[in-house]
Amino acid sequence: MKLFFMLAIFGLLFVVGISTRVVDIPTFDGNYLECITLKGDAFQAQGGINITDNMRSKYGTDISAGALLLKYPVSSHNLKAFQTEFSFVSTKPSSTSQGEGLAFFLSPSSSAGIPVFPFGLPSRFLAIVFDNTLSSYRDKTVLNSIEVLVDNITPIAKTDGVVYTLNNGVMYTVWVAFTGKTMSIYLSDSKLMPAKPILEFNSTAIRAFIEQFEKLYLGFSSRSIVGSQEHHKIYNWKVEVTDLQTGFCL
């Protein structure tokens, strides 16, 4: 009942005002590649987008970083409430594999996928990170976690006390809904949306971040050590927004 109520209210947010459009990318092949922009070491392969490259780095270092973005930014006014869905696979063959995990982000900058910032994020960001490792720059007590970050690596919300194995080569599907006040994140190893979110919280920081900017880019990013064999691959992506630019891939 709670899930139905939340989705019903969420749907109404898009009925009022500009009509809602859905960018639905079921596979990253063919014409669907026109919907996106790849940054850094990200590349297309076998119907998906690899965010980092295990063999080489375009930056001439031992760190690979990459990003996948929607081709055009979205009006921030119409991101005060949004929803997105995507499927990914993360693989980390051994405990010695060095990488951080995968991030889904909103940012006023398209300069993502560079090795300077954690998870290959831009300098300004609202991010949901799927953290795959104990990180040297942060004191953590769990191996895998889902965290929400706003402009720094201190989470405003995270999945404390829950054990995950997000980098085991299993395809996970994620659903994110933000109502303007409440963010709900769902995770499943199937295409069925769970009845309960894995993380849900109220936050004024998310809306405050969005309202700072005229437009925001949406995308994914990551960084890892070349040769570590850790990789993150996005297989599909759906995002529901309004006020898309003319010519946006639909």
C-alpha positions, 0 to 999 in steps of 0.5 A, spaced: 500 500 500 505 504 501 509 503 495 502 504 491 501 510 494 508 513 493 508 511 486 501 514 485 503 521 488 509 521 484 505 520 478 501 526 479 507 530 480 508 530 472 501 530 470 501 538 473 505 542 468 509 540 462 508 533 459 512 528 462 517 524 457 521 518 458 528 517 455 528 509 455 534 506 452 533 498 453 540 497 450 546 501 448 546 499 441 545 502 434 541 508 434 540 508 442 547 511 442 545 517 439 542 518 446 548 519 450 555 521 451 561 517 453 567 521 457 574 518 459 575 511 458 568 509 457 566 505 451 560 501 448 561 493 448 556 488 447 549 492 448 552 495 454 557 501 456 563 499 460 565 505 464 572 504 465 577 500 461 581 495 465 587 495 459 589 502 458 587 509 460 586 515 456 589 519 461 596 516 461 596 514 468 594 507 472 587 510 473 582 509 469 576 513 469 569 514 465 562 516 464 556 515 461 551 521 460 545 523 457 546 527 451 543 534 453 542 537 460 535 537 463 532 543 466 533 543 474 526 546 475 523 539 472 528 535 476 525 537 483 521 530 482 524 525 478 525 517 477 530 513 474 531 505 472 537 502 470 541 495 470 548 494 471 553 489 473 559 490 477 565 485 477 571 484 482 575 478 481 579 478 487 580 482 494 586 485 491 582 488 485 582 496 486 576 500 484 571 504 488 564 502 485 559 505 480 556 512 481 549 515 478 549 522 478 546 529 477 551 535 476 551 542 473 558 540 469 559 534 464 566 534 466 565 527 469 569 521 468 576 524 470 581 520 475 581 527 479 575 526 484 572 519 487 568 515 483 570 519 477 565 524 479 565 532 477 567 537 482 559 538 483 554 533 484 548 529 487 550 522 487 548 515 489 554 511 489 554 503 489 561 503 493 564 496 492 570 497 497 573 499 503 576 506 501 582 509 504 580 516 504 574 514 508 573 510 515 568 504 513 565 498 516 562 495 511 565 492 504 559 494 499 554 499 501 549 504 497 550 511 499 547 518 497 553 524 497 552 531 495 558 535 493 563 531 498 564 524 500 561 524 507 554 521 505 547 524 507 544 517 507 547 510 507 545 503 508 548 501 514 548 494 517 546 491 511 550 486 507 551 486 500 555 483 494 554 488 489 561 486 485 559 479 484 557 479 477 550 479 478 546 484 474 542 488 479 536 493 477 535 499 481 529 504 481 530 511 484 524 516 486 525 523 488 518 526 490 521 533 492 522 531 499 523 523 499 528 519 496 527 512 495 532 507 492 530 500 490 535 494 488 533 487 486 537 482 482 531 481 478 526 485 473 521 485 479 521 492 483 521 490 491 515 492 495 520 496 500 526 500 498 533 498 500 534 506 502 529 511 503 530 518 507 527 525 507 532 530 505 532 538 504 539 537 501 537 534 495 532 539 493 537 545 495 542 542 490 538 541 484 535 548 485 542 552 485 543 550 477 539 552 471 540 545 468 543 538 470 547 533 467 545 526 468 549 520 468 554 514 471 561 514 472 567 510 476 574 510 476 579 504 478 586 501 477 588 499 470 589 492 470 585 490 476 580 487 472 574 491 476 569 493 471 562 496 471 557 495 465 550 499 464 546 495 460 539 499 460 537 506 462 530 509 463 529 516 466 522 520 466 523 528 466 520 534 463 522 539 459 527 536 454 531 540 449 528 539 442 531 533 438 532 529 445 533 522 443 526 519 445 
